Amino acid sequence: MNKKTLEVIERVHEIFKEKGLTLSAAESCTGGLISHLLTILPGASTFFNGGLVAYSIEFKKKILGVSSKTISRHGVVSKETAREMAEKIRALAKTDFSLSTTGNLGPDVLEDKEKGLIYTAVSKEGKTFSRELRLKGNREQNKEEASLIALRFLIEIVEG
């Protein structure tokens, strides 16, 4: 693991432990990498309640509770779906904050949306924030970059 990634993970641990906050994650395109990164360092269990990989549309709807209307109207690769994923996992896990990712890692176009188009969202009580990413790497690079950007976005929101 590179130094930059480790610094981001350490900062998430530091912030959540210092502030006594809890975190959950709902991942699609990152496939559990965010949850993996968070648990590399010891002590994650003090703030990280857990993560869910909701990869298929059916799983997003049945397990997370993302509405069919959101998916049919905006697509799986959309800020609306990312926001709803974050809100649903936060409610399900009863955490202070949650983080979600959904997107197209490539190599093909998905829902008429180009490779590298990814959305991440952070939810806290009463407010959800989202960010659009347009990544240019291969599938693995996009997955790693999206995970790191999502964690940085989380830090940005929690630090206010």
Summary of the structure (lengths in Angstrom):
residues: 160
radius of gyration: 14.5
end to end distance: 27.5
largest distance: 42.9
contacts: 546
relative contact order: 0.18
helix: 48%
strand: 22%
